[in-house]
Amino acid sequence: MKPIYGGQAVVEGVMFAGRKHSVTAIRRKDKSIEYFHLPRKAHPTLTVLKKIPFIRGIVAILEASANGAKHFQFASDRYELDPKETAQIAEKKESSKLSLVVSVAVVGILSFLFGKFLFTMIPAFLANFTKPIFPSKMAQIFVEGAFKLLLLLLYIYSISLTPLVKRVFQYHGAEHKVINAFENGLPLTVENVQRQSRLHYRCGSSFILFTVIVSVFVYMFVPVDPLWVRIVNRLALIPVVLGISFEVLQLTNQLRDVPVLRWLGYPGLWLQLLTTKEPTDDQVEVAIASFEQLLQLEEQETTAIR
């Protein structure tokens, strides 16, 4: 059984993560490729928590947010720099590297939580205004879910119109294509990778959509009136929704080869039509470089253990 790898698109590049390492490759202004590597240190407490169903999803999400923020920060800082300036800037930042990494990780987690807070609270307020039209509890829950989905789609579509985000979405597509090629046992050439789908069952975009769907069912067990009670229980249930959604994501990935049940993951794949774009060969080359660098580091780790 092949190991499972995850990834994330960054500014002008792609990050891939394995069991022991995470690597980002970015395309510099001079067309060269630069790498950023972070070892993944196992924390005993987190290792235990990641084995507990429904809890493991929350831990994995926060860990991915923290780790992803470091790689995104690297890509944002470096891709526009003149390569000749890199060494000088690296020397200046070396003394404060630890504090920088910690602060970026914290910002990544807080950004995720703040975004989740907004996408939870705004639909609740909007749905409450429709009570004269949809007074029943069931109607309110479905209206709230509809607002949440609409807000999500509008947000993704709006940011996809900007040139920078469009390129990030292209690298997102390149990331998926590389993973699909690897999981299908194909040599990682640009030609082979480009023939793969830009969609993948194990994508974070699918997870986001599942939080919308799962929240509709979870909210059926709590009151919607008065408004302050609705707000409190929505906030309190964020970890519950995240934990269940993660398990749903894992389940759809496990069932993706079962003919009848594979459709369970289709809603997430449909959302990826917005969050991914077809990459250029140049972008695929960067994604391949990142993944091959990760495979090399993971292999070295395995060899060292033996």
C-alpha positions as CSV (number, residue, x, y, z in Angstrom):
1,M,0.0,0.0,0.0
2,K,1.4,3.4,-1.0
3,P,1.8,6.0,1.6
4,I,-0.6,8.9,1.6
5,Y,0.7,12.4,0.8
6,G,-1.1,15.7,1.1
7,G,-0.4,19.0,-0.5
8,Q,-1.2,22.7,-0.8
9,A,-0.8,25.3,-3.5
10,V,1.2,28.4,-2.5
11,V,2.2,31.6,-4.4
12,E,4.0,30.4,-7.5
13,G,4.5,26.9,-6.2
14,V,3.3,23.8,-4.4
15,M,3.9,22.3,-1.0
16,F,3.7,18.5,-0.4
17,A,3.8,16.8,3.0
18,G,4.6,13.3,4.0
19,R,5.0,11.5,7.4
20,K,8.3,13.1,8.3
21,H,8.8,16.1,6.0
22,S,7.1,18.8,4.1
23,V,8.6,20.5,1.1
24,T,7.7,23.6,-1.0
25,A,9.0,24.3,-4.4
26,I,8.5,27.7,-6.0
27,R,9.3,29.3,-9.4
28,R,11.6,32.3,-8.9
29,K,11.5,35.4,-11.2
30,D,14.6,34.1,-13.0
31,K,12.7,30.8,-13.7
32,S,14.8,28.8,-11.3
33,I,13.2,26.6,-8.7
34,E,13.8,27.1,-5.0
35,Y,12.9,24.7,-2.2
36,F,11.8,25.1,1.4
37,H,11.9,22.2,3.8
38,L,10.4,21.6,7.2
39,P,10.8,18.4,9.2
40,R,7.5,17.2,10.7
41,K,8.3,16.7,14.4
42,A,5.9,14.3,16.1
43,H,4.5,15.5,19.4
44,P,3.5,12.6,21.7
45,T,0.2,14.2,22.7
46,L,-0.8,15.1,19.2
47,T,0.2,11.6,18.0
48,V,-2.3,10.1,20.4
49,L,-5.0,12.5,19.6
50,K,-4.7,11.9,15.9
51,K,-5.7,8.3,16.5
52,I,-9.0,9.2,18.1
53,P,-12.0,9.4,15.6
54,F,-13.6,12.8,15.4
55,I,-10.8,14.3,17.5
56,R,-8.1,13.5,15.0
57,G,-9.7,15.7,12.3
58,I,-9.6,18.8,14.5
59,V,-5.9,18.2,15.4
60,A,-5.0,17.5,11.7
61,I,-6.7,20.6,10.5
62,L,-5.0,22.9,13.0
63,E,-1.7,21.3,12.4
64,A,-2.1,21.6,8.6
65,S,-3.1,25.3,9.0
66,A,0.0,26.0,11.1
67,N,2.3,24.1,8.8
68,G,0.8,25.5,5.6
69,A,1.1,29.0,6.9
70,K,4.9,28.6,7.2
71,H,5.2,27.4,3.6
72,F,2.8,30.1,2.3
73,Q,4.8,32.7,4.1
74,F,8.1,31.4,2.5
75,A,6.5,31.5,-1.0
76,S,5.1,35.0,-0.6
77,D,8.4,36.4,0.7
78,R,10.7,34.8,-1.8
79,Y,9.2,34.3,-5.3
80,E,9.6,38.0,-6.3
81,L,13.1,38.5,-4.8
82,D,16.2,38.8,-7.0
83,P,18.0,35.5,-6.3
84,K,21.2,37.5,-5.6
85,E,19.5,39.1,-2.6
86,T,18.4,35.8,-1.1
87,A,21.6,35.0,0.8
88,Q,21.8,38.5,2.4
89,I,18.1,38.4,3.5
90,A,18.5,34.8,4.8
91,E,21.5,36.0,7.0
92,K,19.4,38.9,8.4
93,K,16.5,36.6,9.2
94,E,18.4,33.7,10.7
95,S,18.7,35.2,14.2
96,S,14.9,35.5,14.4
97,K,14.0,32.4,12.5
98,L,12.4,30.5,15.5
99,S,10.2,33.4,16.5
100,L,9.2,34.0,12.9
101,V,8.2,30.4,12.4
102,V,6.2,30.3,15.6
103,S,4.4,33.6,14.9
104,V,3.5,32.5,11.3
105,A,2.1,29.2,12.7
106,V,-0.1,31.0,15.2
107,V,-1.3,33.4,12.5
108,G,-2.2,30.4,10.3
109,I,-4.3,28.8,13.0
110,L,-6.0,32.1,14.0
111,S,-6.8,32.9,10.4
112,F,-8.4,29.5,9.9
113,L,-10.5,29.9,13.1
114,F,-11.5,33.5,12.2
115,G,-12.6,32.4,8.7
116,K,-14.6,29.6,10.2
117,F,-16.1,32.0,12.7
118,L,-17.3,34.3,9.9
119,F,-18.7,31.6,7.7
120,T,-20.6,30.2,10.6
121,M,-22.0,33.5,12.1
122,I,-23.0,35.4,9.0
123,P,-25.4,32.8,7.6
124,A,-27.0,32.4,11.1
125,F,-27.7,36.1,11.2
126,L,-29.0,36.2,7.6
127,A,-31.3,33.2,8.2
128,N,-32.7,34.8,11.3
129,F,-33.9,37.7,9.2
130,T,-36.0,35.4,7.0
131,K,-38.0,34.0,9.9
132,P,-41.2,35.8,8.8
133,I,-41.0,33.8,5.6
134,F,-39.5,30.6,7.0
135,P,-40.6,30.4,10.6
136,S,-40.1,26.6,11.3
137,K,-36.9,25.2,12.8
138,M,-36.3,22.9,9.9
139,A,-36.8,25.7,7.3
140,Q,-34.4,27.9,9.3
141,I,-31.7,25.3,9.3
142,F,-32.0,24.7,5.6
143,V,-32.1,28.4,4.8
144,E,-29.0,28.9,7.0
145,G,-27.2,26.1,5.1
146,A,-28.2,27.7,1.8
147,F,-26.8,31.0,2.9
148,K,-23.6,29.4,4.0
149,L,-23.2,27.6,0.7
150,L,-24.0,30.7,-1.3
151,L,-21.5,32.7,0.7
152,L,-18.8,30.1,0.2
153,L,-19.4,29.9,-3.6
154,L,-19.5,33.7,-4.0
155,Y,-16.3,34.1,-2.0
156,I,-14.4,31.5,-3.9
157,Y,-15.6,32.8,-7.3
158,S,-14.7,36.4,-6.4
159,I,-11.2,35.7,-5.3
160,S,-10.7,33.4,-8.3
161,L,-11.0,36.4,-10.6
162,T,-7.8,38.0,-9.3
163,P,-4.7,37.1,-11.2
164,L,-2.7,36.0,-8.2
165,V,-5.4,33.7,-6.8
166,K,-6.0,32.3,-10.3
167,R,-2.4,31.2,-10.5
168,V,-2.6,29.7,-7.0
169,F,-5.6,27.7,-8.2
170,Q,-3.6,26.6,-11.2
171,Y,-0.9,25.3,-8.9
172,H,-3.7,23.6,-6.8
173,G,-4.6,21.8,-10.0
174,A,-1.0,20.8,-10.6
175,E,-0.8,19.5,-7.0
176,H,-3.8,17.2,-7.6
177,K,-2.5,16.0,-10.9
178,V,0.8,15.0,-9.4
179,I,-0.8,13.1,-6.6
180,N,-3.2,11.4,-9.0
181,A,-0.3,10.4,-11.3
182,F,1.6,9.0,-8.3
183,E,-1.4,7.1,-6.9
184,N,-2.0,5.6,-10.4
185,G,1.6,4.4,-10.5
186,L,2.7,6.5,-13.4
187,P,6.2,8.0,-13.9
188,L,6.2,11.7,-12.9
189,T,6.7,13.3,-16.3
190,V,5.0,16.5,-17.3
191,E,3.1,14.6,-20.1
192,N,1.8,11.9,-17.7
193,V,0.8,14.4,-15.0
194,Q,-1.0,16.7,-17.4
195,R,-3.2,13.8,-18.5
196,Q,-4.5,13.3,-14.9
197,S,-7.6,14.9,-13.4
198,R,-7.2,18.2,-11.5
199,L,-9.7,16.9,-9.0
200,H,-9.1,14.7,-5.9
201,Y,-11.3,13.2,-3.3
202,R,-8.9,14.0,-0.4
203,C,-8.8,17.8,-1.1
204,G,-9.4,20.5,1.5
205,S,-11.9,22.1,-0.7
206,S,-14.1,19.0,-0.4
207,F,-13.7,19.2,3.4
208,I,-14.9,22.8,3.4
209,L,-18.1,21.8,1.5
210,F,-18.7,18.9,3.8
211,T,-18.7,21.2,6.8
212,V,-21.7,23.0,5.1
213,I,-23.5,19.8,4.6
214,V,-22.7,18.3,8.0
215,S,-23.7,21.4,9.8
216,V,-27.2,21.2,8.5
217,F,-27.7,17.8,10.1
218,V,-25.9,18.7,13.3
219,Y,-28.0,21.9,13.8
220,M,-31.2,19.8,13.8
221,F,-30.4,18.7,17.4
222,V,-30.1,22.2,18.9
223,P,-32.6,25.1,19.1
224,V,-32.6,28.1,16.7
225,D,-34.5,30.5,19.0
226,P,-33.7,32.9,20.5
227,L,-31.0,34.4,18.3
228,W,-28.4,34.5,21.1
229,V,-28.9,30.8,21.8
230,R,-28.5,30.0,18.1
231,I,-25.2,32.0,18.0
232,V,-23.9,30.3,21.1
233,N,-24.6,26.8,19.9
234,R,-23.2,27.5,16.4
235,L,-19.9,28.5,18.0
236,A,-19.9,25.6,20.4
237,L,-20.6,23.1,17.6
238,I,-17.7,24.3,15.3
239,P,-15.4,21.5,16.7
240,V,-18.2,18.9,16.3
241,V,-18.8,19.9,12.7
242,L,-15.1,19.9,11.9
243,G,-14.6,16.5,13.5
244,I,-17.5,14.9,11.7
245,S,-16.7,16.5,8.3
246,F,-13.1,15.2,8.5
247,E,-14.4,11.6,9.0
248,V,-16.8,12.1,6.1
249,L,-13.9,13.2,3.9
250,Q,-11.9,10.1,4.9
251,L,-14.9,7.9,4.2
252,T,-15.5,9.3,0.7
253,N,-11.8,8.8,-0.1
254,Q,-12.0,5.2,1.0
255,L,-15.2,4.6,-1.1
256,R,-14.0,6.4,-4.3
257,D,-13.4,3.1,-6.1
258,V,-16.7,1.6,-5.2
259,P,-19.0,2.2,-8.3
260,V,-22.3,3.0,-6.4
261,L,-20.8,4.8,-3.4
262,R,-18.2,7.0,-5.2
263,W,-20.8,9.6,-5.8
264,L,-20.7,10.5,-2.1
265,G,-17.6,12.5,-2.8
266,Y,-19.0,14.2,-5.9
267,P,-20.2,17.4,-4.2
268,G,-16.6,18.1,-3.0
269,L,-15.3,17.4,-6.5
270,W,-17.7,19.8,-8.0
271,L,-16.5,22.6,-5.6
272,Q,-13.0,21.8,-6.8
273,L,-14.0,22.9,-10.3
274,L,-13.9,26.4,-8.7
275,T,-10.8,26.0,-6.5
276,T,-8.6,24.4,-9.1
277,K,-7.6,25.5,-12.7
278,E,-5.8,23.7,-15.4
279,P,-2.0,24.3,-14.9
280,T,0.6,25.1,-17.5
281,D,3.5,22.7,-18.2
282,D,5.8,25.1,-16.3
283,Q,3.6,24.9,-13.2
284,V,3.4,21.1,-13.4
285,E,7.2,21.0,-13.5
286,V,7.4,22.9,-10.2
287,A,4.8,20.6,-8.6
288,I,6.8,17.5,-9.8
289,A,10.0,19.0,-8.4
290,S,8.4,19.6,-5.0
291,F,7.0,16.1,-4.8
292,E,10.2,14.4,-5.9
293,Q,12.2,16.3,-3.4
294,L,9.7,15.1,-0.7
295,L,10.0,11.5,-1.8
296,Q,13.7,11.7,-1.7
297,L,13.7,13.1,1.9
298,E,11.1,10.5,3.0
299,E,13.2,7.7,1.5
300,Q,16.4,9.0,3.3
301,E,14.4,9.0,6.5
302,T,13.3,5.4,6.0
303,T,16.8,4.3,5.1
304,A,18.2,6.0,8.2
305,I,15.7,4.2,10.4
306,R,16.7,0.8,8.9
